[in-house]
Amino acid sequence: MFNRYRIISICLALVALVSCTAVPTDNSSPAPQTPAPQVSAKMESADEIKLRIGPGDPVAGKSKAEMCFGCHGEDGNSTDPETPKLTGQYGSYITKQVRDYLSGLLTHQTMGPMAVNVDDEDLYDISAYFASQPMMKGAAPSNNKLGKHLFENDDLPRMMVSCKSCHGITGKGLAPGNPVYPVIGGQHRDYLLGQMLKFRKGIRNNSTGGVMNTTVHSLSDAELEALADYVSGL
């Protein structure tokens, strides 16, 4: 039980931290004097990209990732709605999932055997390659009001924090980034729904501190479907 409250506290603290780091714009500066904000934005973007890629070499990773292309696509944009997109996903998160298949914490008829045949260096490089690709994006924004409400708002009576607390307002991660929580904005609807159902049933249990199991435990089928619909369009 204490993990549940600990994770909720951590996520709420992250929200407070993010909201407190906004920098007000100085409108008193002359119009031409805009390079400083631009430089800051570029530096932040570079830091986020470095964090997203992780320790691997994306150039070396492209050739090593060829065995993944059949299911996940050459650029990480899978065409099968039940196979996750990997494009722009945190490299460290991809690495963790593969290791979870290797340990048996996750099971899959294809991923299990694949995990056995990839050493750490190759795994880092493959993860870095997919992480370096353009961020995944939904085909069209969803106007699902229930999904949007669940994504953006806490429901503490049901011991739930908002999805944006850990995944960011657009589902693309928090700033500063935290690769523990994956990019989900723009992921396939069917894949998202399937994974949330597995978390709710306890079939999947590999989220940090069991936060996903706790978060979706009280959600109905209709609420999960609304969330998957909304998030897939981000």
C-alpha positions in Angstrom: 0.0 0.0 0.0 2.8 2.5 0.8 4.1 2.3 -2.7 0.7 3.6 -4.0 0.9 6.7 -1.8 4.6 7.2 -2.5 4.1 7.1 -6.3 1.1 9.5 -6.1 3.2 11.9 -4.0 6.1 11.7 -6.5 3.9 12.4 -9.5 2.2 15.3 -7.8 5.6 16.7 -6.8 6.7 16.5 -10.5 3.7 18.5 -11.5 4.5 21.2 -9.0 8.1 21.2 -10.1 7.2 21.6 -13.8 4.7 24.4 -13.1 7.2 26.3 -11.0 9.9 26.3 -13.6 8.1 28.4 -16.2 10.1 31.6 -17.0 8.2 34.8 -17.7 8.9 36.6 -20.9 10.4 40.1 -20.6 8.4 42.2 -22.9 10.5 45.3 -22.1 13.3 44.1 -24.3 13.5 45.5 -27.8 12.0 43.3 -30.5 15.3 42.3 -32.1 16.7 41.2 -28.7 15.3 37.6 -29.0 18.3 35.4 -29.4 18.5 34.5 -25.7 15.1 32.8 -25.5 15.9 31.0 -28.8 19.3 29.8 -27.5 17.6 28.6 -24.3 15.0 26.7 -26.3 17.7 25.1 -28.5 19.7 24.0 -25.4 16.7 22.5 -23.8 15.8 20.7 -26.9 19.3 19.3 -27.2 19.2 18.1 -23.6 15.9 16.4 -24.1 17.1 14.7 -27.3 20.2 13.5 -25.5 18.1 12.2 -22.6 15.7 10.5 -25.1 18.4 8.7 -27.0 20.2 7.4 -23.9 23.7 5.9 -23.9 23.5 4.1 -27.3 24.7 5.0 -30.7 21.7 5.7 -33.1 23.9 5.4 -36.2 25.2 2.0 -35.3 21.7 1.1 -34.1 20.1 1.4 -37.5 21.7 -1.7 -39.0 21.3 -3.6 -35.7 17.6 -2.7 -35.6 16.8 -4.4 -39.0 15.4 -7.4 -37.2 12.9 -5.1 -35.6 11.7 -3.5 -38.8 9.3 -6.3 -39.8 7.0 -5.6 -36.8 7.8 -2.0 -35.7 8.6 -0.4 -39.1 11.9 1.0 -40.3 11.3 4.3 -38.6 9.5 2.8 -35.6 6.0 3.6 -37.0 4.4 0.2 -36.9 1.4 -0.4 -39.1 -0.1 -3.1 -36.9 -2.4 -1.3 -34.4 -1.5 -3.8 -31.7 2.2 -3.4 -32.2 3.7 -0.4 -30.4 5.2 2.5 -32.2 8.8 3.0 -31.1 9.6 6.3 -33.0 10.7 9.0 -30.5 10.3 6.7 -27.5 12.8 7.1 -24.7 15.8 4.8 -25.4 16.0 3.8 -21.8 12.4 2.9 -21.7 12.8 0.6 -24.8 15.8 -1.0 -23.1 13.9 -1.7 -19.9 11.0 -3.3 -21.8 13.4 -5.7 -23.7 15.1 -6.6 -20.4 11.8 -7.3 -18.9 11.1 -9.8 -21.7 14.5 -11.3 -21.0 13.7 -11.7 -17.3 10.2 -13.1 -17.9 8.5 -10.1 -16.3 6.9 -9.5 -19.6 6.0 -12.4 -22.0 5.5 -12.4 -25.8 6.0 -15.1 -28.3 8.2 -12.9 -30.5 9.9 -10.5 -28.1 10.9 -13.2 -25.7 13.2 -15.0 -28.1 14.4 -11.7 -29.6 15.5 -10.5 -26.2 17.7 -13.5 -25.6 19.7 -12.8 -28.7 20.5 -9.1 -28.0 23.5 -8.1 -25.8 23.6 -4.9 -23.8 25.6 -2.8 -26.3 23.4 -3.8 -29.2 20.2 -3.1 -27.2 21.5 0.4 -26.3 22.2 1.1 -29.9 18.9 -0.2 -31.2 17.0 1.7 -28.6 18.9 4.9 -29.4 18.1 4.5 -33.1 14.3 4.4 -32.5 14.6 7.1 -29.9 16.3 9.4 -32.4 13.4 9.2 -34.9 10.7 11.9 -35.1 8.3 11.8 -32.2 5.2 9.6 -32.7 2.0 11.5 -33.4 -1.6 10.7 -33.7 -3.3 10.8 -37.2 -5.9 13.3 -36.0 -6.7 15.0 -32.6 -9.5 13.3 -30.7 -12.4 15.3 -29.3 -13.2 12.6 -26.7 -14.1 14.7 -23.7 -14.1 11.9 -21.2 -10.7 10.8 -22.3 -9.4 14.3 -22.1 -10.8 14.8 -18.6 -9.3 11.5 -17.3 -5.9 12.4 -18.9 -5.7 15.9 -17.5 -7.3 15.6 -14.1 -6.6 13.9 -10.8 -9.3 11.6 -9.2 -8.0 11.3 -5.7 -11.1 9.6 -4.3 -10.2 6.7 -6.6 -6.5 7.1 -5.8 -5.7 8.2 -9.3 -3.4 11.0 -10.5 -3.8 12.5 -13.9 -2.0 10.8 -16.8 -0.3 14.1 -17.6 1.4 14.1 -14.2 3.8 11.4 -15.4 3.5 11.5 -19.2 3.2 15.3 -19.9 0.3 17.3 -21.1 0.8 16.1 -24.7 1.7 12.6 -23.7 5.2 13.1 -25.1 7.0 13.1 -21.7 7.7 15.6 -19.0 10.2 18.5 -19.2 12.7 18.0 -17.9 12.2 14.5 -19.3 11.9 11.4 -17.2 12.5 8.2 -19.3 10.8 6.1 -16.6 7.5 7.2 -17.9 7.1 6.4 -21.7 5.9 8.6 -24.5 2.2 7.6 -25.1 0.8 10.5 -27.0 0.2 9.3 -30.6 0.6 5.6 -29.8 -1.8 3.2 -31.4 -5.3 3.2 -29.8 -5.6 -0.6 -29.8 -2.2 -1.1 -28.3 -2.9 1.5 -25.5 -6.2 -0.1 -24.7 -4.7 -3.6 -24.7 -1.9 -2.6 -22.3 -4.2 -0.7 -19.9 -6.5 -3.8 -19.7 -3.5 -6.0 -18.9 -2.4 -3.6 -16.2 -6.0 -3.6 -14.7 -6.2 -7.4 -14.8 -2.7 -7.7 -13.3 -1.4 -9.5 -16.4 1.2 -6.8 -16.8 3.0 -5.6 -13.7 6.2 -3.9 -14.8 5.4 -0.2 -14.3 7.5 1.7 -11.8 6.1 1.0 -8.3 3.0 -0.6 -9.9 1.7 2.9 -10.7 -0.1 1.8 -13.8 -1.9 -1.0 -12.0 -3.0 1.4 -9.4 -4.1 4.1 -11.8 -6.3 2.0 -14.0 -7.6 -0.4 -11.3 -10.8 1.6 -10.8 -11.4 2.6 -14.4 -14.3 1.0 -16.3 -14.0 -0.4 -19.8 -15.7 2.7 -21.2 -13.2 5.0 -19.4 -10.2 3.0 -20.7 -11.6 3.1 -24.2 -12.0 6.9 -23.9 -8.5 7.3 -22.6 -7.0 5.2 -25.4 -9.0 7.2 -28.0 -7.9 10.6 -26.6 -4.2 9.7 -26.1 -3.8 8.1 -29.5 -4.8 11.3 -31.1 -2.2 13.5 -29.3 
